[in-house]
Amino acid sequence: MPKVLLFSRQPLTSRPLQEWLERPAEDIVLITTPQAVVGAETVLASCFPQHRLVDDYHSWSTEQVAEEAAREHGVDLVASTSESDVLRAARLRARLGLPGQDVASATAYRDKVVMKQLARAAGIRVPAFTAVDSPQDLLGFVEAEGLPAVVKPRSGAGAEGVAILRTAADVTAFLGRGRTSDVPYLPGQWMAESYVTGEFFHVDGIMHEGRVVCAWPGQYSGGLAERIRDQLHVGSVLLAPEDERTPVMLRMADDVVASLPGAELPLAFHLEAWIGLDGVPVLCEIASRAGGSLIGEQFERAFGVHLAREGLRAQCGLPLGRSTRPAAPSVAVGYVLLPPGRGTFVPPALPCPVPGTEVVLLREPGAQCKGVEHVGDGVASVLVQAETAEAVRKLLAEAMGWWHDNTVWR
């Protein structure tokens, strides 16, 4: 059985890697943070005795620590669980000559300019876009394509750092915020693209060597960047098999995965796209990792596969639990993340009276909140199962109405 070096900054209390992998302790070298193992110290000691803790996980020094550990223990594979680790895992594989997703593939799935260049070359519709390596690049793009426009980090995730520019004043404000930005205003870091209107969708599944193994689409409640700007809820409902948009999105997933460099071991993927009035999908982005928020639980309830677990196991050389395409979800599933308000959180008494809904608090009563600060921010989640997608939408709307009427912000 191969020995694996695993990058993971996820808390062991919520992501039980030891249960997912079912591997002897001596077969896993875990690279993680002190914060990720709080409350799981016994698990760390017994299941990951060869671990390395790094204080500044996103620094370059983490890759040095990982390479030293990999060479010391003679690892055969490198795996990761988060999008921020995709490229560093690929770089380490290249250094050590190990199989798995290589740097070219990882770059295509992380760098949105490279991604869209390859997709456009394959005939897939993408927004007008350009790399923004200087103020002149952005000004020239706005002159050529007009407003509104979107500026985003080329390797961002979860709508991090995204700015929607609707006016000349917005352009000026973006250019002036460089000193306060978490992503530096340097060449290779930013891009601009035209603002796309349309319904917003995602496709999630498993891919291998440039083809989709299994996947299914869902429809978002709205745009992710707009959620942060307008302090909205975010949610998704899986599409019904008879929905005319289902084959459109599945075909797009096939085309996008085929257009980017593949990997020799299976990987989870998460694709986002719009469908406009003409019915043609427009690529937003694709990532070679499982979708966040409640998308994993949504997929698991419908198809019996937890994509984050499945993708990690595949990177570690374990067989796939599902290697065929589903014809339909076993049950219609949808979820909503309810947004934090501003002030002291006073939630309604649970359980939710709407039948078929599961409401889970994500913040403690009395918590001080400052509104939606990132795309996965929520004070509670609502998960619904029903016989049809339309029934799921109806129940979610009823649960959101109950929540709005009974939640207090002081």
MARLUM-765232 format. One record per residue (C-alpha): x, y, z; chain; residue in three letters; residue number from 1. Coordinates in Angstrom, 3 decimals. Each point is the difference from the previous one (the first is absolute). Last residue first. Layout:
# MARLUM-765232
<rec <X Y Z> 'A' 'ALA' NUM>
...
//
This chain:
# MARLUM-765232
<rec <-30.045 43.131 18.585> 'A' 'ARG' 410>
<rec <-0.613 -2.263 -2.977> 'A' 'TRP' 409>
<rec <-3.139 -2.138 0.355> 'A' 'VAL' 408>
<rec <-1.022 -3.072 -1.957> 'A' 'THR' 407>
<rec <-3.695 -0.974 -0.109> 'A' 'ASN' 406>
<rec <-1.413 1.522 -3.190> 'A' 'ASP' 405>
<rec <3.159 -0.512 -2.054> 'A' 'HIS' 404>
<rec <0.340 -3.619 1.100> 'A' 'TRP' 403>
<rec <-3.638 -0.834 -0.774> 'A' 'TRP' 402>
<rec <0.339 1.607 -3.435> 'A' 'GLY' 401>
<rec <3.208 -1.911 -0.660> 'A' 'MET' 400>
<rec <-1.712 -3.264 0.944> 'A' 'ALA' 399>
<rec <-2.909 0.732 -2.347> 'A' 'GLU' 398>
<rec <2.341 0.832 -2.883> 'A' 'ALA' 397>
<rec <2.006 -3.177 0.618> 'A' 'LEU' 396>
<rec <-3.203 -2.040 0.020> 'A' 'LEU' 395>
<rec <-1.126 1.425 -3.355> 'A' 'LYS' 394>
<rec <3.411 -0.494 -1.623> 'A' 'ARG' 393>
<rec <0.126 -3.623 1.185> 'A' 'VAL' 392>
<rec <-3.502 -0.656 -1.352> 'A' 'ALA' 391>
<rec <1.105 1.324 -3.382> 'A' 'GLU' 390>
<rec <3.044 -2.283 0.044> 'A' 'ALA' 389>
<rec <-2.264 -2.978 0.520> 'A' 'THR' 388>
<rec <-0.530 -2.766 2.564> 'A' 'GLU' 387>
<rec <1.381 1.951 2.941> 'A' 'ALA' 386>
<rec <3.191 0.535 1.995> 'A' 'GLN' 385>
<rec <0.827 3.337 1.580> 'A' 'VAL' 384>
<rec <3.106 1.363 1.725> 'A' 'LEU' 383>
<rec <-0.057 3.364 1.778> 'A' 'VAL' 382>
<rec <3.242 1.407 1.364> 'A' 'SER' 381>
<rec <0.460 2.528 2.777> 'A' 'ALA' 380>
<rec <2.081 3.053 0.874> 'A' 'VAL' 379>
<rec <1.729 0.047 -3.376> 'A' 'GLY' 378>
<rec <3.241 1.008 -1.690> 'A' 'ASP' 377>
<rec <1.080 -2.202 -2.899> 'A' 'GLY' 376>
<rec <0.278 2.914 -2.466> 'A' 'VAL' 375>
<rec <1.963 2.221 2.346> 'A' 'HIS' 374>
<rec <-0.743 2.856 2.441> 'A' 'GLU' 373>
<rec <-3.802 -0.160 0.086> 'A' 'VAL' 372>
<rec <-1.136 2.257 2.855> 'A' 'GLY' 371>
<rec <2.009 1.124 3.018> 'A' 'LYS' 370>
<rec <-1.122 -2.517 2.617> 'A' 'CYS' 369>
<rec <0.234 -0.135 3.792> 'A' 'GLN' 368>
<rec <-1.042 -3.412 1.262> 'A' 'ALA' 367>
<rec <-2.834 -0.055 2.561> 'A' 'GLY' 366>
<rec <-1.346 -3.316 -1.246> 'A' 'PRO' 365>
<rec <2.958 -2.049 -1.251> 'A' 'GLU' 364>
<rec <0.785 0.096 -3.698> 'A' 'ARG' 363>
<rec <-0.452 -2.776 -2.582> 'A' 'LEU' 362>
<rec <-3.524 -0.923 1.103> 'A' 'LEU' 361>
<rec <-1.409 -2.996 -1.854> 'A' 'VAL' 360>
<rec <-3.427 -0.013 -1.677> 'A' 'VAL' 359>
<rec <-1.245 -3.243 -1.559> 'A' 'GLU' 358>
<rec <-3.141 0.372 -2.103> 'A' 'THR' 357>
<rec <-2.501 -2.673 -1.012> 'A' 'GLY' 356>
<rec <-2.972 1.676 1.683> 'A' 'PRO' 355>
<rec <0.230 3.761 0.751> 'A' 'VAL' 354>
<rec <-0.225 0.335 3.809> 'A' 'PRO' 353>
<rec <3.759 0.626 0.363> 'A' 'CYS' 352>
<rec <1.303 -1.828 3.044> 'A' 'PRO' 351>
<rec <1.106 2.230 1.621> 'A' 'LEU' 350>
<rec <-0.741 3.214 1.888> 'A' 'ALA' 349>
<rec <0.748 3.134 -1.993> 'A' 'PRO' 348>
<rec <3.496 1.464 -0.064> 'A' 'PRO' 347>
<rec <1.236 3.012 2.004> 'A' 'VAL' 346>
<rec <3.302 1.140 -1.557> 'A' 'PHE' 345>
<rec <1.415 3.222 1.436> 'A' 'THR' 344>
<rec <0.833 2.641 -2.603> 'A' 'GLY' 343>
<rec <0.130 0.100 -3.759> 'A' 'ARG' 342>
<rec <-1.688 -2.719 -1.990> 'A' 'GLY' 341>
<rec <1.439 -3.406 -0.784> 'A' 'PRO' 340>
<rec <-1.242 -1.547 -3.231> 'A' 'PRO' 339>
<rec <-1.960 -3.260 -0.213> 'A' 'LEU' 338>
<rec <1.808 -2.700 -1.966> 'A' 'LEU' 337>
<rec <-2.622 -1.754 -2.115> 'A' 'VAL' 336>
<rec <-0.279 -3.604 -1.111> 'A' 'TYR' 335>
<rec <-1.640 -2.195 -2.604> 'A' 'GLY' 334>
<rec <-0.582 -3.685 -0.637> 'A' 'VAL' 333>
<rec <-2.284 -2.027 -2.276> 'A' 'ALA' 332>
<rec <0.401 -3.707 0.769> 'A' 'VAL' 331>
<rec <1.744 -2.931 -1.691> 'A' 'SER' 330>
<rec <1.524 2.511 -2.402> 'A' 'PRO' 329>
<rec <-0.281 -1.014 -3.653> 'A' 'ALA' 328>
<rec <1.750 -2.080 -2.643> 'A' 'ALA' 327>
<rec <3.219 -0.107 2.005> 'A' 'PRO' 326>
<rec <3.267 -0.256 -1.925> 'A' 'ARG' 325>
<rec <2.194 -2.974 0.824> 'A' 'THR' 324>
<rec <3.173 -0.420 2.102> 'A' 'SER' 323>
<rec <-1.403 0.328 3.509> 'A' 'ARG' 322>
<rec <1.910 -1.025 3.121> 'A' 'GLY' 321>
<rec <3.254 0.714 -1.767> 'A' 'LEU' 320>
<rec <2.972 -2.195 0.834> 'A' 'PRO' 319>
<rec <2.799 1.201 2.328> 'A' 'LEU' 318>
<rec <3.226 1.457 -1.426> 'A' 'GLY' 317>
<rec <0.306 2.857 2.484> 'A' 'CYS' 316>
<rec <-1.258 2.540 -2.545> 'A' 'GLN' 315>
<rec <-3.094 -2.205 -0.382> 'A' 'ALA' 314>
<rec <-0.599 0.039 3.761> 'A' 'ARG' 313>
<rec <0.151 3.794 0.004> 'A' 'LEU' 312>
<rec <-2.479 0.370 -2.850> 'A' 'GLY' 311>
<rec <-2.454 -2.457 1.541> 'A' 'GLU' 310>
<rec <0.146 1.660 3.418> 'A' 'ARG' 309>
<rec <-0.536 3.488 -1.447> 'A' 'ALA' 308>
<rec <-2.682 -1.386 -2.331> 'A' 'LEU' 307>
<rec <-2.067 -1.788 2.630> 'A' 'HIS' 306>
<rec <-1.763 -2.656 -2.110> 'A' 'VAL' 305>
<rec <-3.453 -1.484 0.661> 'A' 'GLY' 304>
<rec <-1.555 1.666 -3.061> 'A' 'PHE' 303>
<rec <-2.662 2.438 1.207> 'A' 'ALA' 302>
<rec <0.908 0.181 3.671> 'A' 'ARG' 301>
<rec <3.719 0.081 -0.789> 'A' 'GLU' 300>
<rec <-0.402 2.734 -2.607> 'A' 'PHE' 299>
<rec <-1.819 2.332 2.426> 'A' 'GLN' 298>
<rec <2.476 -0.823 2.758> 'A' 'GLU' 297>
<rec <2.897 1.009 -2.247> 'A' 'GLY' 296>
<rec <-1.809 3.103 -1.289> 'A' 'ILE' 295>
<rec <-0.608 1.199 3.563> 'A' 'LEU' 294>
<rec <2.658 2.747 -0.102> 'A' 'SER' 293>
<rec <2.880 -0.984 -2.264> 'A' 'GLY' 292>
<rec <0.283 -1.818 -3.300> 'A' 'GLY' 291>
<rec <2.534 -2.820 -0.287> 'A' 'ALA' 290>
<rec <3.391 0.651 -1.525> 'A' 'ARG' 289>
<rec <1.438 0.492 -3.496> 'A' 'SER' 288>
<rec <-1.665 3.385 -0.462> 'A' 'ALA' 287>
<rec <-2.058 1.351 -2.914> 'A' 'ILE' 286>
<rec <-0.861 3.579 -0.913> 'A' 'GLU' 285>
<rec <-2.679 2.375 -1.325> 'A' 'CYS' 284>
<rec <-0.670 -1.794 -3.267> 'A' 'LEU' 283>
<rec <-2.881 1.274 -2.109> 'A' 'VAL' 282>
<rec <-2.862 -2.400 -0.793> 'A' 'PRO' 281>
<rec <-2.098 0.500 -3.157> 'A' 'VAL' 280>
<rec <-3.765 0.203 0.578> 'A' 'GLY' 279>
<rec <-0.430 3.240 -1.978> 'A' 'ASP' 278>
<rec <-1.436 1.751 3.081> 'A' 'LEU' 277>
<rec <3.156 -0.608 1.985> 'A' 'GLY' 276>
<rec <1.333 -3.100 1.735> 'A' 'ILE' 275>
<rec <2.760 0.737 2.498> 'A' 'TRP' 274>
<rec <2.833 -2.264 1.089> 'A' 'ALA' 273>
<rec <1.721 -1.510 3.034> 'A' 'GLU' 272>
<rec <2.004 -3.242 0.075> 'A' 'LEU' 271>
<rec <1.115 -2.018 3.046> 'A' 'HIS' 270>
<rec <2.315 -2.977 -0.442> 'A' 'PHE' 269>
<rec <1.061 -3.083 1.962> 'A' 'ALA' 268>
<rec <3.165 -1.684 -1.210> 'A' 'LEU' 267>
<rec <0.904 -3.368 -1.521> 'A' 'PRO' 266>
<rec <3.692 -0.919 -0.456> 'A' 'LEU' 265>
<rec <1.817 0.510 -3.316> 'A' 'GLU' 264>
<rec <-0.950 3.654 -0.191> 'A' 'ALA' 263>
<rec <-1.483 1.877 -2.940> 'A' 'GLY' 262>
<rec <1.139 3.149 -1.792> 'A' 'PRO' 261>
<rec <-3.020 2.223 -0.725> 'A' 'LEU' 260>
<rec <-2.361 -0.136 -3.006> 'A' 'SER' 259>
<rec <-1.441 -3.440 0.838> 'A' 'ALA' 258>
<rec <-1.101 1.229 3.443> 'A' 'VAL' 257>
<rec <-1.672 3.017 -1.634> 'A' 'VAL' 256>
<rec <-1.819 -2.067 -2.643> 'A' 'ASP' 255>
<rec <-1.305 -2.672 2.375> 'A' 'ASP' 254>
<rec <-1.134 2.630 2.513> 'A' 'ALA' 253>
<rec <-1.755 1.865 -2.810> 'A' 'MET' 252>
<rec <-1.823 -3.141 -1.037> 'A' 'ARG' 251>
<rec <-1.201 -0.498 3.576> 'A' 'LEU' 250>
<rec <-1.187 3.618 0.104> 'A' 'MET' 249>
<rec <-2.026 -0.244 -3.198> 'A' 'VAL' 248>
<rec <-1.273 -3.477 0.917> 'A' 'PRO' 247>
<rec <-1.499 1.397 3.243> 'A' 'THR' 246>
<rec <-1.300 3.266 -1.488> 'A' 'ARG' 245>
<rec <-2.996 -1.685 -1.643> 'A' 'GLU' 244>
<rec <-1.183 -1.170 3.433> 'A' 'ASP' 243>
<rec <-1.097 -3.642 -0.367> 'A' 'GLU' 242>
<rec <2.839 -1.269 2.223> 'A' 'PRO' 241>
<rec <-1.001 2.487 2.733> 'A' 'ALA' 240>
<rec <2.569 2.620 0.930> 'A' 'LEU' 239>
<rec <1.566 -0.024 3.461> 'A' 'LEU' 238>
<rec <-1.035 3.032 2.064> 'A' 'VAL' 237>
<rec <2.536 2.532 1.253> 'A' 'SER' 236>
<rec <0.396 2.640 2.646> 'A' 'GLY' 235>
<rec <1.385 3.383 0.913> 'A' 'VAL' 234>
<rec <-1.612 2.566 2.304> 'A' 'HIS' 233>
<rec <0.618 3.654 -0.726> 'A' 'LEU' 232>
<rec <2.164 2.764 1.447> 'A' 'GLN' 231>
<rec <-0.107 2.078 -3.233> 'A' 'ASP' 230>
<rec <3.749 0.138 -0.720> 'A' 'ARG' 229>
<rec <0.761 -3.409 1.507> 'A' 'ILE' 228>
<rec <-2.820 -1.767 -1.827> 'A' 'ARG' 227>
<rec <0.711 1.926 -3.200> 'A' 'GLU' 226>
<rec <3.437 -1.636 -0.108> 'A' 'ALA' 225>
<rec <-1.680 -3.400 0.233> 'A' 'LEU' 224>
<rec <-2.641 0.544 -2.672> 'A' 'GLY' 223>
<rec <-3.531 -1.212 0.624> 'A' 'GLY' 222>
<rec <-2.130 -2.811 1.476> 'A' 'SER' 221>
<rec <2.371 -2.489 -1.574> 'A' 'TYR' 220>
<rec <-1.259 -2.674 -2.370> 'A' 'GLN' 219>
<rec <1.299 -3.552 0.209> 'A' 'GLY' 218>
<rec <1.781 -2.300 -2.412> 'A' 'PRO' 217>
<rec <1.025 -3.676 0.279> 'A' 'TRP' 216>
<rec <3.258 -1.859 -0.541> 'A' 'ALA' 215>
<rec <1.674 -3.380 -0.487> 'A' 'CYS' 214>
<rec <3.172 -1.090 -1.783> 'A' 'VAL' 213>
<rec <0.607 3.223 -1.955> 'A' 'VAL' 212>
<rec <2.885 -0.233 -2.435> 'A' 'ARG' 211>
<rec <3.456 1.551 -0.229> 'A' 'GLY' 210>
<rec <2.004 -2.711 1.729> 'A' 'GLU' 209>
<rec <-2.496 -0.506 2.838> 'A' 'HIS' 208>
<rec <-2.896 2.130 1.201> 'A' 'MET' 207>
<rec <-2.305 -0.219 3.029> 'A' 'ILE' 206>
<rec <-3.109 2.092 0.606> 'A' 'GLY' 205>
<rec <-1.520 3.414 0.401> 'A' 'ASP' 204>
<rec <-1.764 2.273 -2.476> 'A' 'VAL' 203>
<rec <-1.036 3.501 1.040> 'A' 'HIS' 202>
<rec <-2.570 2.434 -1.337> 'A' 'PHE' 201>
<rec <-0.758 3.729 -0.207> 'A' 'PHE' 200>
<rec <-2.971 1.399 -1.905> 'A' 'GLU' 199>
<rec <0.968 2.811 -2.312> 'A' 'GLY' 198>
<rec <1.963 3.227 -0.157> 'A' 'THR' 197>
<rec <3.718 0.076 -0.705> 'A' 'VAL' 196>
<rec <2.319 2.826 1.026> 'A' 'TYR' 195>
<rec <2.940 0.227 -2.375> 'A' 'SER' 194>
<rec <3.344 -1.192 1.275> 'A' 'GLU' 193>
<rec <2.984 1.384 1.857> 'A' 'ALA' 192>
<rec <3.045 -1.843 1.308> 'A' 'MET' 191>
<rec <2.376 0.229 2.965> 'A' 'TRP' 190>
<rec <3.103 -1.647 1.503> 'A' 'GLN' 189>
<rec <2.446 -0.606 -2.854> 'A' 'GLY' 188>
<rec <1.535 3.454 0.167> 'A' 'PRO' 187>
<rec <-0.328 1.657 3.428> 'A' 'LEU' 186>
<rec <-2.781 1.707 1.955> 'A' 'TYR' 185>
<rec <0.391 -2.314 2.966> 'A' 'PRO' 184>
<rec <-2.928 -2.198 1.130> 'A' 'VAL' 183>
<rec <-0.964 0.888 3.584> 'A' 'ASP' 182>
<rec <-0.836 3.514 -1.221> 'A' 'SER' 181>
<rec <0.491 2.999 2.277> 'A' 'THR' 180>
<rec <2.881 1.629 -1.898> 'A' 'ARG' 179>
<rec <-1.670 -0.673 -3.358> 'A' 'GLY' 178>
<rec <-3.261 1.806 0.797> 'A' 'ARG' 177>
<rec <0.431 2.889 -2.405> 'A' 'GLY' 176>
<rec <-0.386 -1.869 -3.271> 'A' 'LEU' 175>
<rec <-3.246 -1.522 1.263> 'A' 'PHE' 174>
<rec <-1.395 3.386 1.067> 'A' 'ALA' 173>
<rec <0.843 1.547 -3.367> 'A' 'THR' 172>
<rec <-1.758 -2.816 -1.850> 'A' 'VAL' 171>
<rec <-3.019 0.332 2.305> 'A' 'ASP' 170>
<rec <-0.103 3.759 -0.684> 'A' 'ALA' 169>
<rec <-0.106 -0.724 -3.730> 'A' 'ALA' 168>
<rec <-3.175 -1.970 0.673> 'A' 'THR' 167>
<rec <-1.179 -3.607 0.238> 'A' 'ARG' 166>
<rec <3.174 -1.756 1.173> 'A' 'LEU' 165>
<rec <-0.723 -3.276 1.791> 'A' 'ILE' 164>
<rec <2.938 -0.829 2.270> 'A' 'ALA' 163>
<rec <1.080 -3.538 0.927> 'A' 'VAL' 162>
<rec <2.541 -0.291 2.824> 'A' 'GLY' 161>
<rec <-1.133 -3.482 1.005> 'A' 'GLU' 160>
<rec <-2.976 -1.153 -2.074> 'A' 'ALA' 159>
<rec <0.377 -3.486 1.554> 'A' 'GLY' 158>
<rec <3.421 -0.612 -1.476> 'A' 'ALA' 157>
<rec <2.800 2.164 -1.370> 'A' 'GLY' 156>
<rec <2.757 -1.007 -2.400> 'A' 'SER' 155>
<rec <-0.433 2.725 -2.632> 'A' 'ARG' 154>
<rec <-1.167 2.488 2.620> 'A' 'PRO' 153>
<rec <-3.151 1.763 -1.195> 'A' 'LYS' 152>
<rec <-1.155 3.071 -1.910> 'A' 'VAL' 151>
<rec <-3.525 -0.033 -1.423> 'A' 'VAL' 150>
<rec <-1.331 2.389 -2.609> 'A' 'ALA' 149>
<rec <-3.143 2.076 -0.354> 'A' 'PRO' 148>
<rec <1.035 1.833 -2.057> 'A' 'LEU' 147>
<rec <1.582 0.264 -3.430> 'A' 'GLY' 146>
<rec <1.831 -2.599 -2.085> 'A' 'GLU' 145>
<rec <2.747 1.998 -1.725> 'A' 'ALA' 144>
<rec <0.291 3.019 2.299> 'A' 'GLU' 143>
<rec <-0.462 -2.210 3.079> 'A' 'VAL' 142>
<rec <2.708 -2.359 -1.246> 'A' 'PHE' 141>
<rec <2.394 2.890 -0.687> 'A' 'GLY' 140>
<rec <-0.518 1.405 3.489> 'A' 'LEU' 139>
<rec <0.605 -3.419 1.556> 'A' 'LEU' 138>
<rec <3.183 -0.665 -1.958> 'A' 'ASP' 137>
<rec <1.192 3.588 0.515> 'A' 'GLN' 136>
<rec <-0.179 -0.428 3.776> 'A' 'PRO' 135>
<rec <2.592 -2.812 -0.273> 'A' 'SER' 134>
<rec <0.149 -3.801 -0.102> 'A' 'ASP' 133>
<rec <-3.696 -0.533 -0.662> 'A' 'VAL' 132>
<rec <-0.346 -3.137 -2.125> 'A' 'ALA' 131>
<rec <-2.871 0.276 -2.438> 'A' 'THR' 130>
<rec <-3.547 -1.203 -0.422> 'A' 'PHE' 129>
<rec <-3.060 -0.065 -2.269> 'A' 'ALA' 128>
<rec <-2.303 -2.520 1.636> 'A' 'PRO' 127>
<rec <0.415 -3.681 -0.899> 'A' 'VAL' 126>
<rec <-1.742 -2.184 -2.600> 'A' 'ARG' 125>
<rec <1.706 -3.327 -0.603> 'A' 'ILE' 124>
<rec <1.551 -0.422 -3.450> 'A' 'GLY' 123>
<rec <3.086 -1.950 1.101> 'A' 'ALA' 122>
<rec <2.201 3.107 -0.275> 'A' 'ALA' 121>
<rec <-2.445 1.779 2.303> 'A' 'ARG' 120>
<rec <0.418 -2.722 2.634> 'A' 'ALA' 119>
<rec <3.787 0.151 -0.186> 'A' 'LEU' 118>
<rec <0.109 3.795 0.297> 'A' 'GLN' 117>
<rec <-2.661 -0.098 2.714> 'A' 'LYS' 116>
<rec <2.023 -2.335 2.210> 'A' 'MET' 115>
<rec <3.282 1.852 -0.608> 'A' 'VAL' 114>
<rec <-1.675 3.252 1.080> 'A' 'VAL' 113>
<rec <-1.785 -1.691 2.909> 'A' 'LYS' 112>
<rec <3.224 -1.373 1.483> 'A' 'ASP' 111>
<rec <-0.970 -2.861 2.320> 'A' 'ARG' 110>
<rec <-1.336 -2.800 -2.226> 'A' 'TYR' 109>
<rec <2.420 0.712 -2.832> 'A' 'ALA' 108>
<rec <2.879 0.337 2.461> 'A' 'THR' 107>
<rec <-0.784 -3.378 1.574> 'A' 'ALA' 106>
<rec <-0.020 -1.667 -3.414> 'A' 'SER' 105>
<rec <3.331 1.504 -1.055> 'A' 'ALA' 104>
<rec <1.521 -0.662 3.438> 'A' 'VAL' 103>
<rec <-0.854 -3.698 0.025> 'A' 'ASP' 102>
<rec <-3.027 -1.751 1.522> 'A' 'GLN' 101>
<rec <1.103 -3.413 1.233> 'A' 'GLY' 100>
<rec <3.171 -2.077 -0.320> 'A' 'PRO' 99>
<rec <3.281 0.734 1.831> 'A' 'LEU' 98>
<rec <3.287 1.321 -1.380> 'A' 'GLY' 97>
<rec <1.058 1.539 3.315> 'A' 'LEU' 96>
<rec <0.314 3.618 -1.116> 'A' 'ARG' 95>
<rec <-2.952 -0.343 -2.370> 'A' 'ALA' 94>
<rec <-2.164 -1.553 2.703> 'A' 'ARG' 93>
<rec <0.963 2.885 2.298> 'A' 'LEU' 92>
<rec <-1.057 2.545 -2.610> 'A' 'ARG' 91>
<rec <-3.344 -1.765 -0.466> 'A' 'ALA' 90>
<rec <-0.683 0.049 3.749> 'A' 'ALA' 89>
<rec <0.881 3.711 0.104> 'A' 'ARG' 88>
<rec <-2.377 0.636 -2.908> 'A' 'LEU' 87>
<rec <-3.049 -1.713 1.496> 'A' 'VAL' 86>
<rec <0.596 1.140 3.594> 'A' 'ASP' 85>
<rec <-2.048 3.231 -0.112> 'A' 'SER' 84>
<rec <-2.881 -1.986 -1.463> 'A' 'GLU' 83>
<rec <-0.279 -2.144 3.104> 'A' 'SER' 82>
<rec <0.236 -3.750 0.739> 'A' 'THR' 81>
<rec <3.465 -0.972 -1.206> 'A' 'SER' 80>
<rec <1.874 -3.145 -1.021> 'A' 'ALA' 79>
<rec <3.631 -0.940 -0.722> 'A' 'VAL' 78>
<rec <0.905 -3.597 -0.878> 'A' 'LEU' 77>
<rec <2.903 -2.438 0.485> 'A' 'ASP' 76>
<rec <1.495 1.416 3.193> 'A' 'VAL' 75>
<rec <3.558 -0.837 1.037> 'A' 'GLY' 74>
<rec <-0.311 1.034 3.643> 'A' 'HIS' 73>
<rec <2.919 2.428 0.117> 'A' 'GLU' 72>
<rec <-0.508 1.129 -3.584> 'A' 'ARG' 71>
<rec <-3.653 0.853 0.568> 'A' 'ALA' 70>
<rec <0.726 1.682 3.329> 'A' 'ALA' 69>
<rec <2.674 2.239 -1.536> 'A' 'GLU' 68>
<rec <-2.274 0.793 -2.914> 'A' 'GLU' 67>
<rec <-2.905 0.891 2.297> 'A' 'ALA' 66>
<rec <2.102 2.273 2.207> 'A' 'VAL' 65>
<rec <1.323 1.813 -3.097> 'A' 'GLN' 64>
<rec <-3.518 0.321 -1.370> 'A' 'GLU' 63>
<rec <-1.177 1.458 3.292> 'A' 'THR' 62>
<rec <2.843 2.550 -0.190> 'A' 'SER' 61>
<rec <-1.743 1.637 -2.954> 'A' 'TRP' 60>
<rec <-2.572 1.463 2.365> 'A' 'SER' 59>
<rec <-3.673 -0.983 -0.104> 'A' 'HIS' 58>
<rec <0.157 -2.204 3.107> 'A' 'TYR' 57>
<rec <1.643 2.549 2.279> 'A' 'ASP' 56>
<rec <0.212 -2.039 3.216> 'A' 'ASP' 55>
<rec <1.070 -3.312 -1.520> 'A' 'VAL' 54>
<rec <-0.601 -3.319 1.765> 'A' 'LEU' 53>
<rec <1.623 -3.126 -1.452> 'A' 'ARG' 52>
<rec <-1.588 -3.424 0.399> 'A' 'HIS' 51>
<rec <1.745 -3.357 0.246> 'A' 'GLN' 50>
<rec <-2.152 -1.135 2.965> 'A' 'PRO' 49>
<rec <-3.173 0.440 -2.080> 'A' 'PHE' 48>
<rec <-2.592 -2.481 1.325> 'A' 'CYS' 47>
<rec <0.940 -0.286 3.684> 'A' 'SER' 46>
<rec <1.505 3.415 0.727> 'A' 'ALA' 45>
<rec <-2.326 1.968 -2.269> 'A' 'LEU' 44>
<rec <-3.092 -1.848 1.234> 'A' 'VAL' 43>
<rec <0.974 0.719 3.600> 'A' 'THR' 42>
<rec <0.556 3.697 -0.799> 'A' 'GLU' 41>
<rec <-3.390 0.343 -1.675> 'A' 'ALA' 40>
<rec <-1.481 2.903 1.961> 'A' 'GLY' 39>
<rec <2.331 2.462 -1.704> 'A' 'VAL' 38>
<rec <1.566 -1.808 -2.965> 'A' 'VAL' 37>
<rec <-0.728 2.556 -2.721> 'A' 'ALA' 36>
<rec <1.210 2.955 2.094> 'A' 'GLN' 35>
<rec <3.479 -1.497 0.371> 'A' 'PRO' 34>
<rec <0.267 -0.209 -3.804> 'A' 'THR' 33>
<rec <0.335 -2.904 -2.435> 'A' 'THR' 32>
<rec <2.419 -2.170 -1.961> 'A' 'ILE' 31>
<rec <-0.961 -3.659 0.556> 'A' 'LEU' 30>
<rec <2.364 -2.855 -0.877> 'A' 'VAL' 29>
<rec <-2.262 -3.030 -0.459> 'A' 'ILE' 28>
<rec <1.048 -3.677 -0.376> 'A' 'ASP' 27>
<rec <1.375 -0.454 3.542> 'A' 'GLU' 26>
<rec <-3.447 0.561 1.489> 'A' 'ALA' 25>
<rec <-1.484 -2.941 -1.907> 'A' 'PRO' 24>
<rec <-2.649 1.082 -2.528> 'A' 'ARG' 23>
<rec <-3.775 0.301 0.272> 'A' 'GLU' 22>
<rec <0.120 3.110 -2.211> 'A' 'LEU' 21>
<rec <-3.315 1.652 0.810> 'A' 'TRP' 20>
<rec <0.006 -1.039 3.637> 'A' 'GLU' 19>
<rec <3.477 1.416 0.701> 'A' 'GLN' 18>
<rec <-0.857 3.111 -1.997> 'A' 'LEU' 17>
<rec <-2.844 0.876 2.330> 'A' 'PRO' 16>
<rec <-0.924 3.417 -1.441> 'A' 'ARG' 15>
<rec <-1.997 1.843 2.684> 'A' 'SER' 14>
<rec <2.128 -0.786 3.070> 'A' 'THR' 13>
<rec <3.131 -0.307 -2.119> 'A' 'LEU' 12>
<rec <-0.296 3.674 -0.859> 'A' 'PRO' 11>
<rec <0.913 0.665 -3.662> 'A' 'GLN' 10>
<rec <3.546 1.207 -0.708> 'A' 'ARG' 9>
<rec <0.888 -3.127 -1.969> 'A' 'SER' 8>
<rec <3.054 -0.956 -2.087> 'A' 'PHE' 7>
<rec <0.465 -3.775 -0.054> 'A' 'LEU' 6>
<rec <3.236 -1.898 -0.623> 'A' 'LEU' 5>
<rec <-0.929 -3.552 -0.938> 'A' 'VAL' 4>
<rec <1.699 -3.388 0.408> 'A' 'LYS' 3>
<rec <-1.169 -2.490 -2.604> 'A' 'PRO' 2>
<rec <-1.489 -3.400 0.993> 'A' 'MET' 1>
//
